[in-house]
């Protein structure tokens, strides 16, 4: 990475030290702290509820700083994870220097670092969120010889008082500008702070959903990321949700990542894009078309789609979003540029046309490699997802595609190039498997397919048991049918699961 890239890096730690984040050492962290008058250090890590936890340290002196950066600290694992026994609950949290960032909200100058969990023997905790994902990525590389990369489209609603001025057209908020979109400034500040924590953002915009309910405006927004190593993708999404909630709190707004707010209005998803890399080359494209390897990874997702909802759709409201005619998937299928399918192959800049020159005739024409942009997108997950479990589950599914002898045939069987919810395509729809319609159904699917996730020790049996138990505790197998379009009942559920994920 050259000096210009480092100087322009949004993370103040990277820009100051002039070193890529993955090359930072303890000495670098100490230098940044001492030369920037940092007075506190925060350790941060995900708990079993999917939310970010924080442990605060005040810097007493240089020796104490060295101790916490070297040795980490002890935490109560049984209070963080349901699969950790209270009788042997002590865990270590050890900071990862590559994740360092300055807390954008702290009045006292504070440096934050994400941590890894270790057990009493000094081994990485096998069922820890970040370790489960790391194991999934290592298994993927061992089988395919490629690196698994991912990024998310983080959708959320911003909620504020309705002053009646410049009302937006209901359900037509996509890419709307101010003053019809009111939360653009909030989103811009979120993007800046997320970038300062190390998040690699692609863009942000207002989304389709907007409506007024009980004198409150609900305005949907989206922040989309760039593809990075899967482990980093989960970290970035976790920090992004933390930033959005903190900034909303400070600005007197409310936000929710809930998958559904009310009937007839757009729900919020957490679409995950994926690609496979080898020696700096995107392996999703070959000779201007989707590669056979990309089709294999899609076949794996088709196979495990029913159980992936156990990681990506973790409360009853998730299944009020996965209904027809809402640009949310309901069936196990894939297609090109088709928003009615489960896995979409987005537009991939493979026209062979120099679009920059076409739009700017004075710009000399050049041959640009745009294959890096091609991804495939899983559209079922939402904001209730456990980010590390979800991306680890997708990684397992994509790896399984390379282990299926009939992967290419499966990809062919599940390919759809029409709107499957259109009445004229009813016969094609009847041929496709359906996604689960409740947490309990997802738990059943995970129980049936758990061997795929436990293979090679990626997901521990205890973690799978814990997920199944949690999903079944909702007892929601008939909830969607019982409530139907009862807006009051749905709103009560929304309030129950408002702060999901």
N, C-alpha and C positions, 0 to 999 in steps of 0.2 A: 504494500500500500504506500503510495507516494505521499510527500509532505502536504500537497494540496488537499488530498482526500482526508488526511488526518486533521488538518487545520479546519476544514469545513464540517468535520464530524459534529453532530448536534450534542453528543454526550460530552460535557465539560471535562470529565476525567480523561477521556481519550484525546480530546483536543489539547489539553494542557500538557499531558505526558508525551504526546506525539508518538504513541504506540498503539497498534491495534488492540482491541479489548482482549482477544484471546492470547495475547503475549504479556499481559500484565502480571507482575510479581508482587510479593509482599513488600519489597523495598519500594516499588512504584506507588503502592497504596499509602505507605507511610510518608513518602515524599509529598504526595498530593495533599494529605491531611495536614502535614506540618507547614506547607507553603501556601495553603489556602484557608488557614485559621479554622479548620474543621474542629468542632468541639464535642461532637457525639458521633457514634457509630450505631447503625441499626442492622441487625440480622433479620432477614425476611425469608419465609418459607411457606409452602402450601400445606394446609391441614387436610384432614379427611373430608371436610365439608366443602372442599374446593376453593376456600377463601384464603387470602394471604395473611399470614401471622407475622407479628413483629416483636422483637426483643431489643430493648434499648440499652446502650452502654454510654456512660459519660467517660471521656478520656481523662483519667486521673494523672497519668504521666506516660513517658515513652515506654517504660517497661510493661505497664499494664496493656497499652495498645498492642505491643508485640505479642503479649500472651493471648489476647482474644483473637488476634489475626492468625496465630499459629495453632492454638488449641481449641478454638471455638468455645462452646458452652454446652451445659447439660440441660435437657428439657424433659418434660413428662410426656412420653410418647402415648400413653393411654388416654390422655386428654386431647390428643391430636388425632389419633387413629383408632377406629373401633377394633381393628385386628391386632392391636398391641395389648398384651395382658397387663393388668395393673400390678401383678406380682413381679414383673420384670420390665418395667416401663421406661427406665432411664435410657435416653438416647443422646447422642452428641449431634450438634449442628455445627458444621464446619463451613466457613465462608468460601465462596468461589470468586476469586479476584476478578475474573473476566466480566462479572456482572455488576461491578461497582458503578454507582451513580450518585449524584447529589440530590437529596430529597428536595423536590421543588416546592414543598408546602411547609417545611420546617422553619420556624422563626429562628431557632438556634441552628447554625450551620452544621448539617448532618450528612454523613456519607452512609449509603445503604448498600448492602451486599446480599444477594441470594445465597442460600446455604444448601448443602447436601446433608442427609441424615446418615449416621453411622450407629451400629449397635455396640453392645458392651464388649464385644470381642475386637472392635476396631474395624469391622467389615462394613461396607456400605449396606444399609438396610434394604433388603431385597424387595420389600413391598412399598418402599417409599415412592411417591409419585414420579420424581425425576429419575429415579433408578429404574423403574418399570419401563419408562420411555427409552432410556439409554440402552437397556437390554433389547428392546424391540428393534432399535436402530442397528445395533451390532448384529443381531440375527439376520436382519434384512441384508446388510452388506455381505455377511458371510455366504448367504445363499445366492445373491445376485451380482456381487462385485460392484454394486453401485451405492451411492449415498442417498438416503431418503430425506427429501426436503419438503417443507410445508409452510403454509401461511394461512391466516384467517381473515374472514370478512366479519368484523364485529359490529352487529346491529344492536341498537338500543333506542328506547324512547326517552325524550326529555319532556318533563311535565312542569307546567307553569300556569299562572293565572291568565285567564283570557281577558284582554283589554278591548277586544272587538275591532281592533284596527288592522287593516290589510289582511283580512282572513284568507287563508290558503284554500284552494279547492280540495274538498274532501277526497282522500286517497289519490291525490295527484301531486305529491310532494317531491317526486323523483328529480333530483338535481336542481331543486328550486333555489332561487336567489333571494336575498333580503330585498324588501322587508316582508315578503310573503313567507319566507322561512325565517323564523325568529332565533333559532339556536345556532346559527352559523358561527357567530363569534365564540360561543362556548366550545363548539367543536374544534375551532382553530386553536384555541388555547390548550385543549386536550391533546391535540396532535403535537403541538410544540413540546409539552411536558413529556408525553410518551416518547418522543424522539430523544429528549434529554436523558431518559432512563435507558436508552439503548435500543428502543424499538425502531425497526426499519419499516417506515410507513410508505405505502404506495400513494394513497390519496384518501381524501374524505369527502363526503357529500351528504346532502339531505336525501332521505329515502321516500318511498311511495307513501308510507303511512302517515296520516295526520287527521286528527278529528278533535272535536270538543265534547267533553263529558263532564257533567256537574261543574260547569264554569271553569274547567281546566282544559288547557290545550295539551294534547299529546302529539308530539312531533318526532318522527322517526329519523334517525341518523345512522350513518355507517362510516367506519374507519377501516380501511383495507391495508394489509401489510404486504411486504415483499417476501418472496420465498427465501428461507434460510434453513440451516440445519434444523431438523425437527425438534430437537431439544430446545434450541433457542426460540423456535416459534411458540412453544408452550409458555416459556418464560415471558416472552413479550406480550402475549395475550393476557396472562395473569397480571402483569404490571399495568397493562392498558386499562383493565377493569378497575384496578385500584386507583389509577389516576382519575378516571372519569367520575367515579363515585366521590373521591375527595374534592375535586374541583366543583362538582355539583353542590356538595354540602356547603362549601365556602361561598358559593354564589347564590345560595338560597333557592336552588333548583332541586328537582328530584329526578332521578333516572332509574330505569329498570331494564334489565336484560331478559325479562320474562318473555317466554315464547309467544304468548297470546294475551291481549288485553281485553278484547271483546269480539263478538261475532261480527263477521262482515268487514273487518278491518285487517290490514296487513299485520301478520305476526313477525317477530324478530328471529332470524336464524343466525347460526354461526357456521357459515359455509367454510369448508376447509379445502384449500387447493394444495395439490401435491405434484411433485416432479421427481425424477430420478437423475442423478448426476454421476458422470464418470470422467475423471481427468478434466474437469472444467467444462464438459460438454453435456448439454441437455439430451437425455436419451429418450425423450418423449416423442421425438420427430425423426423420421427417416425418409429421405427422398421427397420431402414436402408433404408427407402424410403421417398420420398417427402410427407410431412404430408398433411392431408386434409385442415388444416388451411393455409398452403402454397398455396394450389390449390385455396382456396377461395380468397386470396390476388391477385393471378394471374388473376382470373376471373374478379375482380374489375378493374384491369389494362386493360383487354380485353374490358370491357365495356366503359371505359373513354379514351382509347388510342387515338381516333381522336382529342379530345380536349386537351390532355396533350401536343400535339405539340405546342399549343398556349403559353405554358410556356417554352418549351424546344427547340423550333426551331423558333427564333424570327426575322429572316430577310430573304429576298428572296433567298440568297445563300444556306440556310438550305435545300431547296427542290431540289437543284442540287445534293445534297449528297444522298437523299432518293430515289435512283433509283436502279434497279436490277443489280446484278453481281458485287457489290462493297462492299460486307459484311456489307451493311446497310439495314435496314428493309424497306419494302414497304407495307406489309400486316399485318393485325391484327391476330397474332397467336403466339404460344409459343412452346418450345420444349427443350429436353435435349441435351446439348452440341452442339446445332445447331446454327451456326452463320448467317443463312439466316432468322431467325425468329425475331419477335419484342421483346419478353421476353425469355431470355435464362436461363436454369438451368445449371450452370457451373458444371464441375467435382467436386465432393464433398467429396473426401477422405473417402468413405463409402465401401471400398473393404473388410474391415475386416483383411487386411494384414498389418503386422508391416513393413512398407516400410523402415524405418530407419535401422532396423535389417537386412533386405534383402540387403540393399546397404552397410551396415557396419557389417559384421558377428561377429566382436569382441564386438560389442555393445549388451549387454544383451537384449533379447526380453522383451517388456512390453506392457501392455494394455493401449493405449492412446485414450482418448475421442476426436475424430476429428470432431464431429458434429457441433462444433462452426464455422467451416469453410463454411458451406452451406449457400449460398445466392441465390437470383434470380436477374437477370440483365435486366434492361430496356435499349434497345439499340438505341432508336430513338433520344434522345437529343444530342445537340452539344454545342460548345463553345459560341453560341449566347444566351444561356439560361439565364434567371434570376434565379439564384441558389436557392433563397428562395422560389420563386413561384413554381419552378419545383419540389423541394422536397416536398413542401406542397401539390402540386397537386397529386403527387404520393402517398403521405400519405392518402389523401382523397380517391383516387381510391382504395387503398388496404383496407381501412375501408369499402368502399362500397361493397367489395366482401363478407364481413361478414353480410351485410344487404340484400344480394340477396338470395331469397329462392331457386333459381336454380343455385347457384354458381358452384357447383361441375359438374353439367351437362354442364354449359357454358365452364368450363375449359376443359372438355372432347371434346366438339365440336370444340374448337379452337386449340387443340393439334396437332402438326405436327412433325413427326420424319424423314422427308426427306428434301432434298434441294428443296425448293418450286420454285426456279428459273430454275431448270433443266427441259428441254423440256418434259421429260417423266411424269412430275408431273403437267402438265398444267391444268388438270381437277381439281385437288385439289386446285390449286391456284385460279381458278375461283370461288371457293366456299367461299373464304375468303374476308372479308371487306378490303378496301384499306385505307392507311393513306392519309391525305390531301396532295395536291401537290403544295400548295402555302400558303403564309401568309393569304391571303383572305379566302381560304378554311378553314384554321385553325380557323380563327375568326368566321366563320359560325358555325363550330363544337362547339366552346366554347359557342356561343350564344344558341345553342340547348341544351347543357348540363350544363349550368351555375348553374342550381338549385342544382346540386350535390355539387358544390364547395361552394355555398352560404349557404348551410344547416349548422345549428349550428353556423352561423356567422363566419365561417373560413375565406373565402374570402368576403370582403365587395362588395356590388353592385358597388360602385364607382371604386374599383380596377378592377373588371371584365370589366366594361364599358371602363376604360382607356386602358386595354390590347386589347380589341376588336378594339377600335378606332386606336390604334397604328398599329396593324396588317393590318387593312384595308387601312391605309394611304399609304402602299406600292403599292397598285393597281397592283398586280402581278399575277392575276389569269391565264393569258395566257403567262407569261414571259418565263417559261421553254420551252414551245412549240415554241415560237418565236425565242429564241436564239439558241436552239438545241445544236450543238457542235461547235458553233462559239467561238473559244478560245480567240479572241481579246475582244469580247463582255463580255465573262465570266470574263476575267482579269479586265476589267473596273469595273464590279460589285464587284469583290474581293477587289479592291482598295477602293471602296466606303464603304464597310463594313469590312475593314481589322481589325479594332480594336473593334470588336464586343464583347459584354459581359463584 
